Amino acid sequence: LTPTLVMSAGAARTGIVYVWDNSAQRVIAYSKAASGAMLAQYVITDQDAPIGEVLGGYILPASDGGAPTFVWAEVGRVRSAVLGKPVTQEPGASVQPTPDPVIETPLPTP
């Protein structure tokens, strides 16, 4: 784990903390509850346009309670990925595998 960016969604001491793990190019969701349990992890890959150095970013929660979006900046571009599924605040019996995120890359303007 090489955390290079820590993001939060929700009020203080509630909700979820998201960490960008640069070494594995993934976002990990942790509970803000006392347990600090890992809730989900999302590997971010794009074969057509590999992810560069992430300079900064944030989590945009879905207004309908659906899957959150990770928005990040690289040198010369801003990208986003829907993280695949909603993340519940309390962990179940075990963390289930999560589907691959959908990455949106802006098209170059002429």
C-alpha positions in Angstrom: 0.0 0.0 0.0 1.4 3.4 -1.1 -1.3 5.9 0.0 -0.7 9.2 -1.9 -4.1 10.8 -1.5 -6.7 10.5 1.2 -10.3 11.7 0.5 -13.4 11.7 2.6 -17.1 11.7 1.8 -19.6 12.4 4.6 -19.6 14.3 7.8 -16.9 14.0 10.4 -16.7 10.6 12.1 -19.3 9.1 9.8 -19.3 7.9 6.3 -16.3 6.6 4.3 -12.6 7.5 3.9 -11.2 6.8 0.4 -7.4 6.2 -0.1 -5.6 6.3 -3.5 -3.0 3.5 -3.5 -0.6 4.6 -6.1 1.5 1.4 -6.2 -1.6 -0.7 -7.1 -3.5 2.0 -8.9 -6.6 1.4 -6.8 -9.0 3.3 -4.5 -9.7 1.7 -1.1 -12.8 2.5 0.9 -12.5 2.4 4.7 -15.2 2.9 7.3 -14.9 6.0 9.5 -16.4 4.0 12.3 -14.2 2.8 15.2 -13.5 -0.5 13.4 -11.9 1.3 10.4 -12.8 -1.8 8.3 -12.0 -2.0 4.6 -15.3 -1.8 2.8 -14.3 -2.1 -0.9 -11.4 -1.7 -3.3 -11.4 -0.6 -6.9 -8.6 -1.2 -9.3 -8.4 1.7 -11.8 -7.1 0.5 -15.2 -7.3 1.9 -18.7 -5.5 0.0 -21.5 -5.9 2.8 -24.0 -4.7 5.7 -21.8 -2.7 4.4 -18.8 -3.1 6.4 -15.6 -0.3 8.8 -15.0 0.9 10.3 -11.7 -2.2 11.4 -9.7 -1.7 15.0 -8.6 -4.9 15.3 -6.6 -8.5 14.2 -6.6 -11.8 13.8 -4.8 -14.7 11.5 -4.3 -18.1 12.6 -5.7 -20.9 10.7 -3.9 -23.9 9.7 -6.1 -27.0 11.8 -5.3 -29.2 8.7 -5.5 -27.0 6.6 -3.2 -25.4 4.7 -6.0 -21.7 4.2 -6.9 -19.4 7.1 -6.1 -17.1 8.7 -8.7 -13.4 9.2 -8.2 -12.3 12.4 -10.0 -8.5 12.9 -10.3 -6.0 15.2 -12.0 -2.9 14.1 -13.9 -0.5 16.3 -15.7 -2.5 17.9 -18.5 -5.8 16.2 -17.9 -8.7 15.5 -15.5 -10.2 12.1 -15.5 -13.0 10.2 -13.6 -14.1 6.7 -12.8 -17.4 5.5 -11.5 -16.4 3.1 -8.7 -18.6 0.2 -9.8 -21.1 -0.2 -6.9 -22.4 1.7 -3.9 -20.3 1.3 -0.8 -22.2 0.5 2.5 -20.9 2.2 5.6 -20.9 -1.0 7.7 -19.1 -4.0 6.5 -20.8 -7.4 6.0 -19.3 -10.7 6.8 -16.6 -10.2 4.2 -15.6 -7.7 1.5 -17.0 -9.0 -1.8 -15.0 -8.5 -5.0 -16.1 -5.3 -6.8 -16.7 -4.8 -10.5 -14.2 -2.9 -12.6 -14.8 0.8 -12.6 -15.8 2.7 -15.8 -13.2 5.3 -16.8 -14.2 8.4 -18.7 -11.4 10.1 -20.6 -12.2 13.5 -22.2 -11.8 13.6 -26.0 -9.2 16.0 -27.3 -10.6 19.2 -28.7 -9.6 20.3 -32.2 
